[in-house]
Amino acid sequence: MTGYWNPLPTARRVVEDVGEKAEELFTGVWEQRNRRNVPGPFYAAETDSLALGRREAPDHIAYDDDLGGGFGFEFVYRQPVDAYQTENLIHGCRLELYRGYNWDGDDHWTVEAVRDWWLDRGRVREWAVAIAADWGADAHPPLGVQRRPGLPPALPRRGAGAPGLRRPHRRRAGGLPARLPLLARTAPRTARRRSPSPPPGVIVSAPFRGRPSPW
């Protein structure tokens, strides 16, 4: 049996290597967490609906479609179990506009909370099967932000000196669906202390849960 591997020491090192401040990167509120998060230290609470996290952590981050029309929020469906996975997840969290992730889940999960999560697995599975069928039939609207082919990755990675924790960015193959209407934000950027600027070339086509667009 594989024992529990604590990703937090590695996560702290990665956060330091990329020059982030943990208190600014991880601001998600436990009470606002997505019900689809799995037990463990990392979870997504109130996030944007740009659907960028899977560009860096497709084995750990997924999107719901609670807003309808192909838009929803992010959640952690698999916790990291080694340094490589932890780095991927950290960089996925960095792409989230409102910094709605957190890594203090182990401070909140209790035996009772895990049991409640387990009892709810049928509802989560029903949702996952339904959305997978939509995607398999190409009947589900594209999620979040669409990126034009050939553009560079969204965020450069600093701290390249960490051996064994680097990998090239994945690039999404193919172009944009011809049927997809894209809304480009052209308004001047406004100052926002907690939110990074949008990645170069990103076209925004997503609502923001009652908040104004920060650019």
HUBEL-V167376 format. One record per helix or strand of 3 or more residues. SS is the DSSP state (A for helix, B for strand). FROM is the first residue (numbers start at 1). LEN is the number of residues. If there is no record, write none. Layout:
SS,FROM,LEN
SS,FROM,LEN
//
This chain:
A,8,10
A,22,4
A,30,3
A,54,4
B,61,3
B,74,3
A,83,12
A,105,3
A,111,9
A,121,16
//
